[in-house]
Amino acid sequence: MQKDNTSTWTLDQFPVPEKDGETRFHDFDLDLNLMRGIAEQGFQYCTPIQAEVLEHTLAGADAIGRAQTGTGKTAAFLITVINDLLRNPIQVKRYAGEPRALIVAPTRELAMQIEKDARALSKYTDLQVMSVVGGMNFNRQQERLQNELIDILVATPGRLLDFAKRRDLWLDRVEFLVLDEADRMLDMGFIPDVKRIVGMTPKTRYRQTQLFSATFSDDVMNLARRWTEDAEVVEIEPAQVTTDTVEQKVYITNADDKFTLLYNLITGMNMDKVIVFANRRDITRRVSDRLHKKGLKVSLISGDVPQTQRMKTLERFRAGDLQVLIATDVAGRGIHIDGVSHVVNYNLPEDPEDYVHRIGRTGRAGASGMSISFACEDDAFLLPELENAIGMKLECEYPPSDLLAEKDADNGKTHQPG
């Protein structure tokens, strides 16, 4: 299914010169309407994961990919799915609630970002894209499943099973299955749910499967081998995510000084778009309230904030209406916001992978960014493990005394500590 856009748009309107060592999207035989969506997104040359994955999956192979958020993996699997759906339209009668492609992601934020990317890439086609996730209007999702033909369904495991149990959703016609962030699904205890979901889809030989994970533990690989057939394994090293475009700094400080240090950094360095990560919801709320009282444009997203409110907050931050976004790791993966100048780790994450994902929110798409982490007596012991995960030594220093001075928001007077 595709709209008749070919008469108004040609590849000549999207010239991309050949470049040594680079793979262009032009180099693959992609549907013209998909190429128009790619052009509108400004994609010219493939990222390493895209180049390697597309080579295999466009030829019909299953794939197991190791790649971090921000490496372009979402576009890699979406381009394969969209291209094949366009090239192989269904000739028999279709029914509502029978998606042709299913993409399973561990969090609402990631699922909704994938849905957004899928809509953008398929803009000039007739493919119907939908997400079913918890925290959103159940009845509205149910009504759409019951009444519309859906081509690409993006889902979190729990809500997907809800609809499957109610017989609003049937997975026996799925041609493409994508499991994104398998390691996170494992960590969050979703694997029993995912096993049930995979069991509802056709057998491996009758569907194309792609599985992506930031890490390849034995558990992840066992699942991947079970759910794919003769899959190509693609591994992309994440080193460039943390070293090339992001300047990293660690301030050794006391827990009691963290808020003052944060406020002085934000105001003193004129941080115009900063994400502050904390490990717990109560910390995010406390920090958000205190920054708000000091006159900063700030809001928070965490697990206890309703999904609709989270979306509004992210859009405000994306649009520049908010200067500071306070977040738990629910925002660490799958949130793509351009122009984030700084990431501050108010607490060091207990999982080194979360550190990589957090600082990957800045320095995206070749832009430079800065990550500042606070290490105190409660979490400094985590540093060696973080350094091991990113393969480099982190620069640790004590903050200058002026950054620890209490400042009145209204008159700029300082009060030196102790």
For each residue, the residues with C-beta under 8 A, 3 or more apart:
1: 85 86 89 125 126 127 151
2: 5 31 33 86 124 125 126 127
3: 33 124 125 126
4: 7
5: 2 8 9 32 33 36 124
6: 9 10 32 33
7: 4
8: 5
9: 5 6 13 32 36 124
10: 6 13 32
11: 14 26 32 35
12: 15
13: 9 10 39
14: 11 26 35 36 38 39
15: 12
16: 24 25 26 44 45
17:
18: 22 24
19: 22 24 45
20:
21:
22: 18 19 45 46
23: 27 45 46 50 51
24: 16 18 19 27 44 45 46
25: 16 28 30 35 38 43 44 45 46 79
26: 11 14 16 35
27: 23 24
28: 25 54 58
29: 58
30: 25 34 35 38 58 79 83
31: 2 34 35 82 83 86 87 125
32: 5 6 9 10 11 35 36
33: 2 3 5 6 36 37 86 124 125
34: 30 31 37 38 79 82 83 86 121 122 124 125
35: 11 14 25 26 30 31 32 38 39
36: 5 9 14 32 33 39 40 123 124
37: 33 34 40 41 82 120 121 122 123 124 125
38: 14 25 30 34 35 41 43 79 121
39: 13 14 35 36 42 43
40: 36 37 120 123
41: 37 38 75 120 121
42: 39
43: 25 38 39 46 75
44: 16 24 25
45: 16 19 22 23 24 25
46: 22 23 24 25 43 50 51 54 72
47: 50 51 71 72 76
48: 51 52 71 236
49: 52 53 65 67 71 72 73 76 234 236
50: 23 46 47 53 54 72 73 75 76 79
51: 23 46 47 48 54 55
52: 48 49 55 56 234 236
53: 49 50 56 57 63 65 73 76 77 80 210 232 234
54: 28 46 50 51 57 58 76 79 80
55: 51 52 58 59
56: 52 53 59 61 63 232 234
57: 53 54 60 61 62 63 76 77 80 208 210 232
58: 28 29 30 54 55 79 80 83 84
59: 55 56
60: 57 208
61: 56 57 208 230 231 232
62: 57 204 208 209 210 228 229 230 231 232
63: 53 56 57 209 210 211 228 231 232 233 234
64: 210 211 212 213 221 224 228 231 232 233 234
65: 49 53 73 76 210 211 212 213 233 234 235 236
66: 212 213 214 215 216 233 234 235 236
67: 49 71 72 73 212 214 234 236 238
68: 71 214 236 238 241 356 357 360
69: 73 214 333 334 357 360
70: 241 336 360 364
71: 47 48 49 67 68 236 238 241
72: 46 47 49 50 67 75 76
73: 49 50 53 65 67 69 76 77 180 212
74: 77 78 113 114 117 180
75: 41 43 50 72 78 79 117 121
76: 47 49 50 53 54 57 65 72 73 79 80
77: 53 57 73 74 80 81 103 178 180 210 212
78: 74 75 81 82 114 117 118 121
79: 25 30 34 38 50 54 58 75 76 82 83 121
80: 53 54 57 58 76 77 83 84 176 208 210
81: 77 78 84 85 101 103 152 176 178
82: 31 34 37 78 79 85 86 118 121 122 125 127 152
83: 30 31 34 58 79 80 86 87
84: 58 80 81 87 88 175 176 208
85: 1 81 82 88 89 100 101 127 151 152 175 176
86: 1 2 31 33 34 82 83 89 125 127
87: 31 83 84
88: 84 85
89: 1 85 86
90: 94 100
91:
92:
93:
94: 90 98 149
95: 98 149 170
96: 145 146 147 148 149 150
97: 145 146 150 163 168 169 170
98: 94 95 149 150 170 172 173
99: 102 130 150 151 152 153 169 171 173 174
100: 85 90 151 152 173 174 175 176
101: 81 85 151 152 153 174 175 176 177 178
102: 99 153 155 171 174 176 177 178 197 201
103: 77 81 111 114 118 152 153 154 155 178 180
104: 155 156 157 160 177 178 179 180 185 194 197
105: 110 111 114 154 155 156 180 181 334
106: 110 156 157 180 181 184 185 188 190
107: 110 111 156 184 330 333 334
108: 111 112 133 134 135 136 156 307 310
109: 112 113 310 330 331 333 334 335
110: 105 106 107 113 114 180 181 333 334
111: 103 105 107 108 114 115 131 133 154 155 156 334
112: 108 109 115 116 131 133 154 311
113: 74 109 110 116 117 334 335 336
114: 74 78 103 105 110 111 117 118 131 154 180 334
115: 111 112 118 119 129 130 131 154
116: 112 113 119 120
117: 74 75 78 113 114 120 121
118: 78 82 103 114 115 121 122 129 152 154
119: 115 116 122 123 129
120: 37 40 41 116 117 123
121: 34 37 38 41 75 78 79 82 117 118
122: 34 37 82 118 119 125 127 129 152
123: 36 37 40 119 120
124: 2 3 5 9 33 34 36 37
125: 1 2 3 31 33 34 37 82 86 122
126: 1 2 3
127: 1 2 82 85 86 122 151 152
128: 148 149 150 151 152
129: 115 118 119 122 150 151 152 154
130: 99 115 141 144 145 148 150 152 153 154
131: 111 112 114 115 136 153 154 155
132: 141 145 153 154 155 156 159 160 163 169
133: 108 111 112 136 155 156 159 307
134: 108 156 158 159 307
135: 108 306 307 308
136: 108 131 133 140 141 307 308
137: 140 141
138: 141 142 159 162
139: 142 143
140: 136 137 143 144
141: 130 132 136 137 138 144 145 159 163
142: 138 139 145 146 163 166 168
143: 139 140 146 147
144: 130 140 141 147 148 150
145: 96 97 130 132 141 142 148 150 163 168 169
146: 96 97 142 143 168
147: 96 143 144
148: 96 128 130 144 145
149: 94 95 96 98 128
150: 96 97 98 99 128 129 130 144 145 153
151: 1 85 99 100 101 127 128 129
152: 81 82 85 99 100 101 103 118 122 127 128 129 130
153: 99 101 102 103 130 131 132 150 169
154: 103 105 111 112 114 115 118 129 130 131 132
155: 102 103 104 105 111 131 132 133 159 160
156: 104 105 106 107 108 111 132 133 134 159 160
157: 104 106 160 161 185 190 193 194 197
158: 134 161 162 190 193
159: 132 133 134 138 141 155 156 162 163
160: 104 132 155 156 157 163 164 169 197
161: 157 158 164 165 193 196 197
162: 138 158 159 165 166
163: 97 132 141 142 145 159 160 166 168 169
164: 160 161 167 168 169 170 171 197 200
165: 161 162
166: 142 162 163 169
167: 164 170
168: 97 142 145 146 163 164
169: 97 99 132 145 153 160 163 164 166
170: 95 97 98 164 167 173 200
171: 99 102 164 174 197 200 201
172: 98 200 201 202
173: 98 99 100 170 202
174: 99 100 101 102 171 177 201 202 207
175: 84 85 100 101 202 207 208
176: 80 81 84 85 100 101 102 207 208 209 210
177: 101 102 104 174 198 201 207 208 209 210 227
178: 77 81 101 102 103 104 209 210 211 212
179: 104 182 185 194 209 210 211 212 227
180: 73 74 77 103 104 105 106 110 114 212
181: 105 106 110 184 185 212 213 214 333 334
182: 179 185 186 211 212 213 220 223 224
183: 186 187 213 214 215 217 220 353
184: 106 107 181 187 188 214 333
185: 104 106 157 179 181 182 188 190 191 194
186: 182 183 190 191 217 219 220 223
187: 183 184 351
188: 106 184 185
189: 192
190: 106 157 158 185 186 193 194
191: 185 186 194 195 223
192: 189 195 196
193: 157 158 161 190 196 197
194: 104 157 179 185 190 191 197 198
195: 191 192 198 199
196: 161 192 193 199 200
197: 102 104 157 160 161 164 171 193 194 200 201
198: 177 194 195 201 227
199: 195 196
200: 164 170 171 172 196 197
201: 102 171 172 174 177 197 198 207
202: 172 173 174 175 206 207
203: 206 207
204: 62 207 209 227 228 229
205: 229
206: 202 203
207: 174 175 176 177 201 202 203 204
208: 57 60 61 62 80 84 175 176 177
209: 62 63 176 177 178 179 204 227 228 229 231
210: 53 57 62 63 64 65 77 80 176 177 178 179
211: 63 64 65 178 179 182 223 224 227 228 231
212: 64 65 66 67 73 77 178 179 180 181 182
213: 64 65 66 181 182 183 216 220 224
214: 66 67 68 69 181 183 184 238 353 356 357
215: 66 183 220 353
216: 66 213 220 221 235
217: 183 186 220 221
218: 221 222
219: 186 222 223
220: 182 183 186 213 215 216 217 223 224
221: 64 216 217 218 224 225
222: 218 219 225 226
223: 182 186 191 211 219 220 226 227
224: 64 182 211 213 220 221 227 228 231
225: 221 222 228 231
226: 222 223
227: 177 179 198 204 209 211 223 224
228: 62 63 64 204 209 211 224 225 231
229: 62 204 205 209
230: 61 62
231: 61 62 63 64 209 211 224 225 228
232: 53 56 57 61 62 63 64
233: 63 64 65 66
234: 49 52 53 56 63 64 65 66 67
235: 65 66 216
236: 48 49 52 65 66 67 68 71
237: 240
238: 67 68 71 214 241 242 356
239: 242 243 390 391
240: 237 243 244 245
241: 68 70 71 238 246 356 359 360
242: 238 239 246 248 356 359 360 390 392
243: 239 240 246 390 391 392
244: 240 363
245: 240 363 364 366 367 368 369
246: 241 242 243 343 359 360 362 363 368 369 370 371
247: 368 369 370 371
248: 242 359 370 371 373 394 395
249: 370 371 372 373 394 395 397
250: 372 373 374 375 383 394 395 396 397
251: 261 372 373 374 375 396 397 398 399
252: 375 376 380 396 397 398 399
253: 257 258 261 374 375 376 398 399 404
254: 257 258 376 377
255: 258 376 377 378
256:
257: 253 254 260 261 399 404 417
258: 253 254 255 261 262 346 374 376
259: 262 263 287 290
260: 257 263 264 403 404 405 406 417
261: 251 253 257 258 264 265 374 399 403 404
262: 258 259 265 266 276 287 291 344 346 374
263: 259 260 266 267 290 291 294 296 407
264: 260 261 267 268 402 403 404 405 407
265: 261 262 268 269 271 344 372 403
266: 262 263 269 271 274 291 296 323 324
267: 263 264 270 296 407
268: 264 265 402 403
269: 265 266 342
270: 267
271: 265 266 274 323 324 341 342
272: 320 323 341
273: 317 320 323 337 339 340 341 342
274: 266 271 323 324 325 340 341 342 343 344
275: 324 325 326 327 331 340 342 343 344 358 361 362
276: 262 287 324 325 326 327 343 344 346
277: 327 328 329 331 332 343 344 345 346 347 349 358
278: 283 284 287 326 327 328 346 347
279: 283 328 329 347 349 350
280: 283 284 328 347
281: 284 285 302 303 304 328
282: 285 286
283: 278 279 280 286 287 346 347
284: 278 280 281 287 288 300 302 326 327 328
285: 281 282 288 289 300 302
286: 282 283 289 290
287: 259 262 276 278 283 284 290 291 326 346
288: 284 285 291 292 298 299 300 326
289: 285 286 292 293
290: 259 263 286 287 293 294
291: 262 263 266 287 288 294 296 298 324 326
292: 288 289 295 296 298
293: 289 290
294: 263 290 291 409
295: 292 409
296: 263 266 267 291 292 323 324
297: 321 322 323 324
298: 288 291 292 322 323 324 325 326
299: 288 313 316 317 322 324 325 326
300: 284 285 288 305 313 325 326 327
301: 305 310 313 314 325 326 327 328 330 331
302: 281 284 285 305 327 328 330
303: 281 328 330
304: 281
305: 300 301 302 309 310 313
306: 135 309 310
307: 108 133 134 135 136 310 311
308: 135 136 311 312
309: 305 306 312 313
310: 108 109 301 305 306 307 313 314
311: 112 307 308 314 315
312: 308 309 315 316
313: 299 300 301 305 309 310 316 317 322 325
314: 301 310 311 317 318 325 331 335 337
315: 311 312 318 319
316: 299 312 313 319 321 322
317: 273 299 313 314 320 321 322 325 337
318: 314 315 337 338
319: 315 316
320: 272 273 317
321: 297 316 317
322: 297 298 299 313 316 317 325
323: 266 271 272 273 274 296 297 298
324: 266 271 274 275 276 291 296 297 298 299
325: 274 275 276 298 299 300 301 313 314 317 322 331
326: 275 276 278 284 287 288 291 298 299 300 301
327: 275 276 277 278 284 300 301 302 330 331 332
328: 277 278 279 280 281 284 301 302 303 331 332
329: 277 279 332 333 349 354 357 358
330: 107 109 301 302 303 327
331: 109 275 277 301 314 325 327 328 335 361
332: 277 327 328 329 335 354 357 358 361
333: 69 107 109 110 181 184 329 357
334: 69 105 107 109 110 111 113 114 181
335: 109 113 314 331 332 361
336: 70 113 364
337: 273 314 317 318 340 361
338: 318 364 365 367
339: 273 367
340: 273 274 275 337 343 361 362 364 369
341: 271 272 273 274 362 369 370
342: 269 271 273 274 275 362 369 370 371 372
343: 246 274 275 276 277 340 358 359 361 362 369 370 371 372
344: 262 265 274 275 276 277 371 372 373 374
345: 277 348 349 355 358 359 371 372 373 374
346: 258 262 276 277 278 283 287 374
347: 277 278 279 280 283 374 378 379
348: 345 355 373 374 375 379 380 382 383 386
349: 277 279 329 345 352 354 355 358 382 386
350: 279 354 379 382
351: 187 354 355
352: 349 355 356 382 385 386 388 389 390
353: 183 214 215 356 357 389
354: 329 332 349 350 351 357 358
355: 345 348 349 351 352 358 359 386 389 390
356: 68 214 238 241 242 352 353 359 360 389 390
357: 68 69 214 329 332 333 353 354 360 361
358: 275 277 329 332 343 345 349 354 355 361 371
359: 241 242 246 248 343 345 355 356 362 363 369 371
360: 68 69 70 241 242 246 356 357 363 364
361: 275 331 332 335 337 340 343 357 358 364
362: 246 275 340 341 342 343 359 367 369 370 371
363: 244 245 246 359 360 367 368 369
364: 70 245 336 338 340 360 361 367 369
365: 338
366: 245
367: 245 338 339 362 363 364
368: 245 246 247 363
369: 245 246 247 340 341 342 343 359 362 363 364
370: 246 247 248 249 341 342 343 362
371: 246 247 248 249 342 343 344 345 358 359 362
372: 249 250 251 265 342 343 344 345
373: 248 249 250 251 344 345 348 394
374: 250 251 253 258 261 262 344 345 346 347 348
375: 250 251 252 253 348 379 380 382 383 396
376: 252 253 254 255 258 379 380
377: 254 255 380
378: 255 347
379: 347 348 350 375 376 382
380: 252 348 375 376 377 383
381: 384
382: 348 349 350 352 375 379 385 386
383: 250 348 375 380 386 387 394 396
384: 381 387 388
385: 352 382 388 389
386: 348 349 352 355 382 383 389 390 394
387: 383 384 390 391 392 393 394
388: 352 384 385 391
389: 352 353 355 356 385 386
390: 239 242 243 352 355 356 386 387 394
391: 239 243 387 388
392: 242 243 387
393: 387
394: 248 249 250 373 383 386 387 390
395: 248 249 250
396: 250 251 252 375 383
397: 249 250 251 252
398: 251 252 253
399: 251 252 253 257 261 403 404
400: 403 404
401: 404 405 416 417
402: 264 268 405 414
403: 260 261 264 265 268 399 400
404: 253 257 260 261 264 399 400 401 417
405: 260 264 401 402 414 415 416 417
406: 260 414 415 416 417
407: 263 264 267 412 413 414 415
408: 411 412 413 415
409: 294 295
410:
411: 408
412: 407 408
413: 407 408
414: 402 405 406 407
415: 405 406 407 408
416: 401 405 406
417: 257 260 401 404 405 406
418:
